[in-house]
Amino acid sequence: MTFDESVYEYLTEIPKGKVVTYGQIAEHLGNPKLARAVGNALHRNPCGDKYPCYKVLNSRGELSRSYAFGGIEEQKKRLENDGVEVINYTVNLKIYRYDNR
């Protein structure tokens, strides 16, 4: 499995109403220094519906200004449809972060 495929597979494990960070995915895949590579993989995501990259935020809980499937407003809409509260394009990670440890 390629790095990108591993990232996409992980996205399918995130429950509705939960989010993760780029660094969290990198750590899960074995190297916390690969957060930027995770972001690059998400920009190559072949299917935003199958692989829900809208659930991935930066370490401060901020939405992506360059969300690949419609921009920040679309990411906000998708998160809110999942039951995630978004305030000023930021999500409270203490409440909504997915912890699969």
MMTF fields as JSON, N, C-alpha, C and O atoms, coordinates in Angstrom:
{
  "mmtfVersion": "1.0.0",
  "mmtfProducer": "UNKNOWN",
  "numBonds": 403,
  "numAtoms": 404,
  "numGroups": 101,
  "numChains": 1,
  "numModels": 1,
  "chainsPerModel": [1],
  "groupsPerChain": [101],
  "chainIdList": ["A"],
  "bondAtomList": [4, 2, 8, 6, 12, 10, 16, 14, 20, 18, 24, 22, 28, 26, 32, 30, 36, 34, 40, 38, 44, 42, 48, 46, 52, 50, 56, 54, 60, 58, 64, 62, 68, 66, 72, 70, 76, 74, 80, 78, 84, 82, 88, 86, 92, 90, 96, 94, 100, 98, 104, 102, 108, 106, 112, 110, 116, 114, 120, 118, 124, 122, 128, 126, 132, 130, 136, 134, 140, 138, 144, 142, 148, 146, 152, 150, 156, 154, 160, 158, 164, 162, 168, 166, 172, 170, 176, 174, 180, 178, 184, 182, 188, 186, 192, 190, 196, 194, 200, 198, 204, 202, 208, 206, 212, 210, 216, 214, 220, 218, 224, 222, 228, 226, 232, 230, 236, 234, 240, 238, 244, 242, 248, 246, 252, 250, 256, 254, 260, 258, 264, 262, 268, 266, 272, 270, 276, 274, 280, 278, 284, 282, 288, 286, 292, 290, 296, 294, 300, 298, 304, 302, 308, 306, 312, 310, 316, 314, 320, 318, 324, 322, 328, 326, 332, 330, 336, 334, 340, 338, 344, 342, 348, 346, 352, 350, 356, 354, 360, 358, 364, 362, 368, 366, 372, 370, 376, 374, 380, 378, 384, 382, 388, 386, 392, 390, 396, 394, 400, 398],
  "bondOrderList": [1, 1, 1, 1, 1, 1, 1, 1, 1, 1, 1, 1, 1, 1, 1, 1, 1, 1, 1, 1, 1, 1, 1, 1, 1, 1, 1, 1, 1, 1, 1, 1, 1, 1, 1, 1, 1, 1, 1, 1, 1, 1, 1, 1, 1, 1, 1, 1, 1, 1, 1, 1, 1, 1, 1, 1, 1, 1, 1, 1, 1, 1, 1, 1, 1, 1, 1, 1, 1, 1, 1, 1, 1, 1, 1, 1, 1, 1, 1, 1, 1, 1, 1, 1, 1, 1, 1, 1, 1, 1, 1, 1, 1, 1, 1, 1, 1, 1, 1, 1],
  "groupList": [{"groupName": "MET", "atomNameList": ["N", "CA", "C", "O"], "elementList": ["N", "C", "C", "O"], "formalChargeList": [0, 0, 0, 0], "bondAtomList": [1, 0, 2, 1, 3, 2], "bondOrderList": [1, 1, 2], "singleLetterCode": "M", "chemCompType": "L-PEPTIDE LINKING"}, {"groupName": "THR", "atomNameList": ["N", "CA", "C", "O"], "elementList": ["N", "C", "C", "O"], "formalChargeList": [0, 0, 0, 0], "bondAtomList": [1, 0, 2, 1, 3, 2], "bondOrderList": [1, 1, 2], "singleLetterCode": "T", "chemCompType": "L-PEPTIDE LINKING"}, {"groupName": "PHE", "atomNameList": ["N", "CA", "C", "O"], "elementList": ["N", "C", "C", "O"], "formalChargeList": [0, 0, 0, 0], "bondAtomList": [1, 0, 2, 1, 3, 2], "bondOrderList": [1, 1, 2], "singleLetterCode": "F", "chemCompType": "L-PEPTIDE LINKING"}, {"groupName": "ASP", "atomNameList": ["N", "CA", "C", "O"], "elementList": ["N", "C", "C", "O"], "formalChargeList": [0, 0, 0, 0], "bondAtomList": [1, 0, 2, 1, 3, 2], "bondOrderList": [1, 1, 2], "singleLetterCode": "D", "chemCompType": "L-PEPTIDE LINKING"}, {"groupName": "GLU", "atomNameList": ["N", "CA", "C", "O"], "elementList": ["N", "C", "C", "O"], "formalChargeList": [0, 0, 0, 0], "bondAtomList": [1, 0, 2, 1, 3, 2], "bondOrderList": [1, 1, 2], "singleLetterCode": "E", "chemCompType": "L-PEPTIDE LINKING"}, {"groupName": "SER", "atomNameList": ["N", "CA", "C", "O"], "elementList": ["N", "C", "C", "O"], "formalChargeList": [0, 0, 0, 0], "bondAtomList": [1, 0, 2, 1, 3, 2], "bondOrderList": [1, 1, 2], "singleLetterCode": "S", "chemCompType": "L-PEPTIDE LINKING"}, {"groupName": "VAL", "atomNameList": ["N", "CA", "C", "O"], "elementList": ["N", "C", "C", "O"], "formalChargeList": [0, 0, 0, 0], "bondAtomList": [1, 0, 2, 1, 3, 2], "bondOrderList": [1, 1, 2], "singleLetterCode": "V", "chemCompType": "L-PEPTIDE LINKING"}, {"groupName": "TYR", "atomNameList": ["N", "CA", "C", "O"], "elementList": ["N", "C", "C", "O"], "formalChargeList": [0, 0, 0, 0], "bondAtomList": [1, 0, 2, 1, 3, 2], "bondOrderList": [1, 1, 2], "singleLetterCode": "Y", "chemCompType": "L-PEPTIDE LINKING"}, {"groupName": "LEU", "atomNameList": ["N", "CA", "C", "O"], "elementList": ["N", "C", "C", "O"], "formalChargeList": [0, 0, 0, 0], "bondAtomList": [1, 0, 2, 1, 3, 2], "bondOrderList": [1, 1, 2], "singleLetterCode": "L", "chemCompType": "L-PEPTIDE LINKING"}, {"groupName": "ILE", "atomNameList": ["N", "CA", "C", "O"], "elementList": ["N", "C", "C", "O"], "formalChargeList": [0, 0, 0, 0], "bondAtomList": [1, 0, 2, 1, 3, 2], "bondOrderList": [1, 1, 2], "singleLetterCode": "I", "chemCompType": "L-PEPTIDE LINKING"}, {"groupName": "PRO", "atomNameList": ["N", "CA", "C", "O"], "elementList": ["N", "C", "C", "O"], "formalChargeList": [0, 0, 0, 0], "bondAtomList": [1, 0, 2, 1, 3, 2], "bondOrderList": [1, 1, 2], "singleLetterCode": "P", "chemCompType": "L-PEPTIDE LINKING"}, {"groupName": "LYS", "atomNameList": ["N", "CA", "C", "O"], "elementList": ["N", "C", "C", "O"], "formalChargeList": [0, 0, 0, 0], "bondAtomList": [1, 0, 2, 1, 3, 2], "bondOrderList": [1, 1, 2], "singleLetterCode": "K", "chemCompType": "L-PEPTIDE LINKING"}, {"groupName": "GLY", "atomNameList": ["N", "CA", "C", "O"], "elementList": ["N", "C", "C", "O"], "formalChargeList": [0, 0, 0, 0], "bondAtomList": [1, 0, 2, 1, 3, 2], "bondOrderList": [1, 1, 2], "singleLetterCode": "G", "chemCompType": "PEPTIDE LINKING"}, {"groupName": "GLN", "atomNameList": ["N", "CA", "C", "O"], "elementList": ["N", "C", "C", "O"], "formalChargeList": [0, 0, 0, 0], "bondAtomList": [1, 0, 2, 1, 3, 2], "bondOrderList": [1, 1, 2], "singleLetterCode": "Q", "chemCompType": "L-PEPTIDE LINKING"}, {"groupName": "ALA", "atomNameList": ["N", "CA", "C", "O"], "elementList": ["N", "C", "C", "O"], "formalChargeList": [0, 0, 0, 0], "bondAtomList": [1, 0, 2, 1, 3, 2], "bondOrderList": [1, 1, 2], "singleLetterCode": "A", "chemCompType": "L-PEPTIDE LINKING"}, {"groupName": "HIS", "atomNameList": ["N", "CA", "C", "O"], "elementList": ["N", "C", "C", "O"], "formalChargeList": [0, 0, 0, 0], "bondAtomList": [1, 0, 2, 1, 3, 2], "bondOrderList": [1, 1, 2], "singleLetterCode": "H", "chemCompType": "L-PEPTIDE LINKING"}, {"groupName": "ASN", "atomNameList": ["N", "CA", "C", "O"], "elementList": ["N", "C", "C", "O"], "formalChargeList": [0, 0, 0, 0], "bondAtomList": [1, 0, 2, 1, 3, 2], "bondOrderList": [1, 1, 2], "singleLetterCode": "N", "chemCompType": "L-PEPTIDE LINKING"}, {"groupName": "ARG", "atomNameList": ["N", "CA", "C", "O"], "elementList": ["N", "C", "C", "O"], "formalChargeList": [0, 0, 0, 0], "bondAtomList": [1, 0, 2, 1, 3, 2], "bondOrderList": [1, 1, 2], "singleLetterCode": "R", "chemCompType": "L-PEPTIDE LINKING"}, {"groupName": "CYS", "atomNameList": ["N", "CA", "C", "O"], "elementList": ["N", "C", "C", "O"], "formalChargeList": [0, 0, 0, 0], "bondAtomList": [1, 0, 2, 1, 3, 2], "bondOrderList": [1, 1, 2], "singleLetterCode": "C", "chemCompType": "L-PEPTIDE LINKING"}],
  "groupTypeList": [0, 1, 2, 3, 4, 5, 6, 7, 4, 7, 8, 1, 4, 9, 10, 11, 12, 11, 6, 6, 1, 7, 12, 13, 9, 14, 4, 15, 8, 12, 16, 10, 11, 8, 14, 17, 14, 6, 12, 16, 14, 8, 15, 17, 16, 10, 18, 12, 3, 11, 7, 10, 18, 7, 11, 6, 8, 16, 5, 17, 12, 4, 8, 5, 17, 5, 7, 14, 2, 12, 12, 9, 4, 4, 13, 11, 11, 17, 8, 4, 16, 3, 12, 6, 4, 6, 9, 16, 7, 1, 6, 16, 8, 11, 9, 7, 17, 7, 3, 16, 17],
  "groupIdList": [1, 2, 3, 4, 5, 6, 7, 8, 9, 10, 11, 12, 13, 14, 15, 16, 17, 18, 19, 20, 21, 22, 23, 24, 25, 26, 27, 28, 29, 30, 31, 32, 33, 34, 35, 36, 37, 38, 39, 40, 41, 42, 43, 44, 45, 46, 47, 48, 49, 50, 51, 52, 53, 54, 55, 56, 57, 58, 59, 60, 61, 62, 63, 64, 65, 66, 67, 68, 69, 70, 71, 72, 73, 74, 75, 76, 77, 78, 79, 80, 81, 82, 83, 84, 85, 86, 87, 88, 89, 90, 91, 92, 93, 94, 95, 96, 97, 98, 99, 100, 101],
  "secStructList": [7, 7, 2, 2, 2, 2, 2, 2, 2, 2, 2, 6, 6, 1, 7, 6, 6, 7, 5, 3, 3, 2, 2, 2, 2, 2, 2, 2, 6, 6, 7, 4, 4, 4, 2, 2, 2, 2, 2, 2, 2, 2, 2, 6, 7, 1, 7, 6, 6, 6, 1, 7, 4, 4, 4, 3, 3, 7, 6, 6, 7, 5, 7, 7, 6, 6, 7, 6, 6, 6, 2, 2, 2, 2, 2, 2, 2, 2, 2, 2, 2, 6, 6, 7, 7, 7, 5, 6, 6, 5, 7, 7, 2, 2, 2, 2, 5, 7, 7, 7, 7],
  "xCoordList": [0.849, 0.0, 0.898, 1.861, 0.582, 1.371, 1.049, 0.08, 1.87, 1.631, 0.257, -0.525, -0.026, -1.318, -2.476, -3.449, -2.378, -3.446, -3.621, -4.743, -2.518, -2.605, -3.332, -4.127, -3.058, -3.752, -5.247, -6.068, -5.601, -7.014, -7.733, -8.88, -7.063, -7.669, -7.966, -9.02, -7.031, -7.236, -8.456, -9.209, -8.65, -9.799, -11.12, -12.063, -11.191, -12.436, -12.732, -13.848, -11.753, -11.93, -12.467, -12.894, -12.448, -12.852, -14.378, -15.067, -14.91, -16.369, -17.022, -16.379, -18.29, -19.075, -19.005, -19.104, -18.832, -18.776, -17.408, -17.264, -16.393, -15.029, -14.089, -14.369, -12.966, -11.949, -10.571, -10.404, -9.596, -8.198, -7.327, -7.788, -6.07, -5.119, -4.172, -4.068, -3.484, -2.491, -1.438, -1.059, -0.972, 0.048, -0.429, 0.34, -1.681, -2.258, -2.235, -1.927, -2.564, -2.513, -1.076, -0.8, -0.156, 1.258, 1.758, 2.463, 1.39, 1.797, 1.211, 1.904, -0.042, -0.696, 0.023, 0.111, 0.534, 1.223, 2.693, 3.417, 3.133, 4.472, 5.535, 6.663, 5.213, 6.219, 5.557, 5.049, 5.56, 4.89, 5.461, 4.839, 6.62, 7.22, 6.66, 7.064, 5.741, 5.204, 3.855, 3.093, 3.558, 2.276, 2.106, 1.015, 3.145, 3.063, 2.798, 2.048, 3.408, 3.17, 1.717, 1.134, 1.139, -0.277, -1.114, -2.03, -0.806, -1.522, -1.417, -2.398, -0.239, -0.053, -0.879, -1.466, -0.922, -1.737, -3.21, -3.928, -3.657, -5.063, -5.412, -6.54, -4.47, -4.727, -4.79, -5.267, -4.312, -4.404, -5.565, -5.726, -6.36, -7.473, -8.339, -8.869, -8.488, -9.261, -10.77, -11.501, -11.253, -12.703, -13.039, -12.923, -13.455, -13.76, -14.931, -15.03, -15.819, -16.943, -16.521, -16.958, -15.685, -15.21, -14.164, -14.141, -13.3, -12.23, -12.444, -12.004, -13.113, -13.582, -12.477, -12.314, -11.734, -10.623, -11.096, -10.289, -12.384, -12.896, -12.766, -12.881, -12.531, -12.394, -10.985, -10.715, -10.078, -8.688, -8.432, -8.725, -7.876, -7.623, -6.162, -5.435, -5.743, -4.374, -4.322, -5.345, -3.156, -2.96, -3.699, -3.842, -4.166, -4.948, -6.449, -7.255, -6.82, -8.232, -8.82, -10.04, -7.957, -8.423, -8.698, -7.983, -9.756, -10.106, -9.083, -8.326, -9.068, -8.117, -8.639, -9.75, -7.853, -8.214, -8.255, -8.886, -7.577, -7.519, -8.12, -7.6, -9.225, -9.894, -10.186, -10.815, -9.731, -9.722, -11.101, -11.222, -12.127, -13.435, -14.447, -15.549, -14.062, -15.021, -14.633, -15.429, -13.446, -12.989, -13.451, -14.135, -13.057, -13.271, -14.755, -15.131, -15.596, -17.028, -17.638, -18.499, -17.191, -17.687, -17.194, -17.951, -15.954, -15.44, -16.258, -16.644, -16.517, -17.321, -18.708, -19.192, -19.338, -20.673, -20.67, -21.552, -19.685, -19.607, -19.391, -20.012, -18.526, -18.296, -19.572, -19.931, -20.249, -21.48, -22.561, -23.341, -22.609, -23.56, -23.27, -24.164, -22.01, -21.608, -21.863, -21.668, -22.295, -22.535, -21.368, -21.37, -20.36, -19.182, -19.437, -19.774, -19.275, -19.455, -18.207, -17.09, -18.419, -17.325, -17.562, -18.591, -16.599, -16.687, -15.478, -14.337, -15.724, -14.638, -13.685, -12.466, -14.258, -13.495, -12.521, -11.469, -12.89, -12.077, -12.966, -14.114, -12.419, -13.11, -12.387, -11.157, -13.134, -12.546, -12.058, -12.858, -10.749, -10.173, -10.379, -10.418, -10.511, -10.757, -12.09, -12.269, -13.007, -14.345, -14.449, -14.994, -13.926, -14.227, -13.088, -13.282, -11.905, -10.788, -11.063, -11.497, -10.805, -10.932, -9.671, -8.563, -9.838, -8.701, -8.851, -9.671, -8.049, -8.161, -7.042, -6.751, -6.41, -5.315, -5.822, -5.03],
  "yCoordList": [-1.175, 0.0, 1.241, 1.313, 2.209, 3.441, 4.339, 4.104, 5.355, 6.305, 6.957, 7.028, 7.429, 8.079, 7.139, 7.547, 5.901, 4.921, 4.702, 4.537, 4.7, 4.546, 5.727, 5.552, 6.925, 8.116, 7.991, 8.209, 7.642, 7.544, 6.474, 6.659, 5.37, 4.284, 4.757, 4.454, 5.497, 6.015, 6.932, 6.899, 7.738, 8.65, 7.91, 8.44, 6.697, 5.93, 5.43, 4.99, 5.492, 5.024, 6.109, 5.803, 7.354, 8.468, 8.486, 8.616, 8.358, 8.333, 9.683, 10.732, 9.622, 10.834, 11.689, 11.177, 12.997, 13.912, 14.048, 14.689, 13.447, 13.526, 14.055, 13.946, 14.634, 15.163, 14.679, 14.182, 14.832, 14.518, 15.642, 16.484, 15.635, 16.606, 15.91, 14.684, 16.722, 16.176, 15.395, 14.287, 15.995, 15.345, 14.052, 13.103, 14.02, 12.813, 11.659, 10.521, 11.963, 10.923, 10.475, 9.278, 11.437, 11.1, 10.207, 9.226, 10.555, 9.751, 8.339, 7.355, 8.249, 6.943, 6.076, 4.856, 6.735, 6.005, 5.746, 5.172, 6.176, 5.806, 6.886, 6.634, 8.095, 9.142, 10.511, 11.08, 11.04, 12.312, 13.495, 14.556, 13.333, 14.417, 14.501, 15.367, 13.611, 13.588, 14.301, 14.006, 15.233, 15.939, 16.668, 16.664, 17.279, 17.994, 17.01, 17.319, 15.84, 14.818, 14.347, 14.031, 14.301, 13.957, 15.003, 14.658, 16.267, 17.346, 17.233, 17.437, 16.91, 16.738, 15.571, 15.653, 14.492, 13.334, 13.717, 13.287, 14.525, 14.923, 15.78, 15.726, 16.559, 17.363, 16.498, 16.948, 15.264, 14.318, 13.336, 12.409, 13.536, 12.638, 12.421, 13.384, 11.168, 10.911, 11.007, 11.141, 10.942, 10.941, 11.453, 10.723, 12.709, 13.328, 12.704, 12.825, 12.037, 11.371, 10.032, 9.679, 9.299, 8.002, 8.165, 7.405, 9.172, 9.439, 10.835, 11.822, 10.929, 12.214, 13.109, 13.225, 13.727, 14.577, 15.874, 16.6, 16.173, 17.37, 17.246, 18.248, 16.051, 15.818, 16.093, 15.904, 16.54, 16.768, 18.263, 19.056, 18.635, 20.025, 20.197, 19.22, 21.448, 21.651, 21.483, 21.223, 21.629, 21.342, 22.314, 22.045, 23.431, 24.392, 24.206, 24.961, 23.196, 22.933, 23.782, 23.85, 24.435, 25.327, 24.562, 23.625, 24.99, 24.411, 24.827, 25.777, 24.115, 24.385, 25.479, 25.381, 26.497, 27.57, 27.047, 27.646, 25.926, 25.377, 23.97, 23.098, 23.759, 22.454, 22.082, 22.848, 20.914, 20.508, 20.325, 20.381, 20.113, 19.808, 20.919, 20.667, 22.163, 23.252, 24.387, 25.304, 24.358, 25.454, 25.354, 24.411, 26.35, 26.337, 26.326, 25.7, 27.006, 27.022, 25.623, 25.235, 24.873, 23.51, 22.607, 21.762, 22.763, 21.971, 22.271, 21.355, 23.532, 23.936, 23.301, 22.771, 23.353, 22.776, 21.272, 20.759, 20.583, 19.123, 18.782, 17.852, 19.516, 19.268, 19.517, 18.715, 20.619, 20.928, 19.881, 19.544, 19.373, 18.297, 17.029, 16.211, 16.861, 15.717, 15.96, 15.06, 17.166, 17.483, 18.136, 18.253, 18.568, 19.23, 20.737, 21.322, 21.356, 22.802, 23.514, 23.23, 24.444, 25.226, 26.688, 27.263, 27.284, 28.688, 29.417, 29.057, 30.428, 31.178, 30.237, 30.397, 29.271, 28.296, 27.478, 27.053, 27.268, 26.484, 25.506, 25.813, 24.32, 23.267, 23.066, 23.08, 22.882, 22.616, 21.169, 20.237, 20.992, 19.644, 18.885, 17.655, 19.593, 18.909, 18.171, 17.174, 18.667, 18.05, 17.067, 15.975, 17.451, 16.683, 15.82, 15.102, 15.876, 15.064, 13.572, 13.127, 12.824, 11.367, 10.797, 11.081, 10.001, 9.371, 7.865, 7.244, 7.294, 5.842, 5.059, 3.933, 5.637, 4.933, 3.889, 3.205],
  "zCoordList": [0.0, 0.0, 0.0, 0.763, -0.85, -0.909, 0.296, 1.019, 0.493, 1.574, 1.404, 2.352, 0.196, -0.057, 0.261, 0.895, -0.169, 0.096, 1.595, 2.073, 2.337, 3.792, 4.424, 5.347, 3.924, 4.411, 4.127, 5.017, 2.897, 2.516, 3.327, 3.731, 3.559, 4.337, 5.763, 6.32, 6.338, 7.692, 7.755, 8.728, 6.735, 6.702, 6.859, 7.447, 6.34, 6.401, 7.814, 8.091, 8.704, 10.082, 11.024, 12.138, 10.591, 11.455, 11.564, 10.552, 12.775, 12.932, 12.611, 12.647, 12.306, 12.083, 13.349, 14.464, 13.159, 14.297, 14.929, 15.97, 14.308, 14.831, 13.76, 12.566, 14.198, 13.298, 13.743, 14.856, 12.859, 13.172, 12.616, 11.845, 13.021, 12.49, 11.514, 11.491, 10.708, 9.78, 10.559, 10.18, 11.658, 12.477, 13.106, 13.256, 13.468, 14.06, 13.057, 13.414, 11.805, 10.773, 10.566, 10.484, 10.481, 10.292, 11.421, 11.184, 12.647, 13.799, 13.71, 13.972, 13.347, 13.201, 12.159, 12.299, 11.113, 10.045, 10.36, 9.546, 11.559, 11.996, 11.972, 12.395, 11.489, 11.46, 11.635, 10.669, 12.86, 13.121, 12.341, 12.298, 11.729, 10.947, 9.525, 8.748, 9.187, 7.824, 7.684, 6.764, 8.586, 8.52, 7.189, 6.619, 6.699, 5.413, 4.268, 3.342, 4.334, 3.305, 3.343, 2.306, 4.541, 4.669, 3.941, 3.194, 4.155, 3.471, 1.963, 1.247, 1.486, 0.043, -0.48, -1.559, 0.279, -0.122, -0.19, -1.093, 0.765, 0.778, -0.434, -0.924, -0.915, -2.117, -3.374, -4.416, -3.28, -4.402, -4.216, -5.009, -3.186, -2.869, -4.114, -4.668, -4.56, -5.778, -5.593, -6.575, -4.343, -4.133, -2.737, -1.752, -2.661, -1.382, -0.65, 0.571, -1.374, -0.71, -0.108, 0.987, -0.808, -0.309, 0.798, 1.766, 0.634, 1.591, 2.173, 1.583, 3.322, 3.861, 4.439, 5.653, 3.537, 3.972, 4.624, 5.204, 4.538, 5.217, 6.732, 7.438, 7.24, 8.675, 9.191, 10.377, 8.312, 8.7, 8.858, 7.963, 10.021, 10.374, 10.765, 10.945, 10.894, 11.369, 12.892, 13.525, 13.464, 14.891, 15.809, 17.002, 15.272, 16.051, 15.842, 16.385, 15.052, 14.793, 13.69, 13.535, 12.917, 11.858, 10.564, 10.21, 9.868, 8.579, 7.532, 7.732, 6.423, 5.344, 4.419, 3.9, 4.22, 3.284, 1.848, 0.977, 1.613, 0.252, 0.185, -0.51, 0.918, 0.881, -0.569, -1.299, -0.978, -2.387, -3.017, -4.241, -2.228, -2.796, -2.543, -2.055, -2.883, -2.779, -1.857, -1.651, -1.3, -0.455, 0.987, 1.385, 1.75, 3.198, 3.575, 4.566, 2.805, 3.112, 2.97, 3.759, 1.967, 1.776, 2.898, 3.376, 3.327, 4.444, 5.698, 6.424, 5.949, 7.099, 7.038, 8.038, 5.889, 5.716, 5.993, 6.681, 5.46, 5.663, 7.13, 7.646, 7.804, 9.225, 10.028, 10.89, 9.748, 10.467, 10.189, 11.08, 8.973, 8.65, 9.432, 9.652, 9.857, 10.68, 12.167, 12.984, 12.518, 13.92, 14.626, 15.852, 13.862, 14.427, 14.435, 13.405, 15.598, 15.7, 15.184, 15.615, 14.256, 13.682, 14.035, 13.679, 14.739, 15.134, 14.557, 14.845, 13.756, 13.106, 12.357, 12.41, 11.671, 10.868, 11.708, 11.23, 12.96, 13.88, 14.632, 14.953, 14.91, 15.652, 16.978, 17.022, 18.044, 19.352, 19.373, 19.453, 19.302, 19.263, 20.573, 20.571, 21.677, 22.959, 22.947, 23.646, 22.154, 22.082, 20.924, 21.083, 19.747, 18.536, 17.992, 17.011, 18.606, 18.085, 18.266, 19.328, 17.217, 17.252, 17.875, 17.42, 18.904, 19.568, 19.438, 20.115, 18.562, 18.315, 18.983, 18.579, 20.001, 20.676, 21.62, 22.268]
}
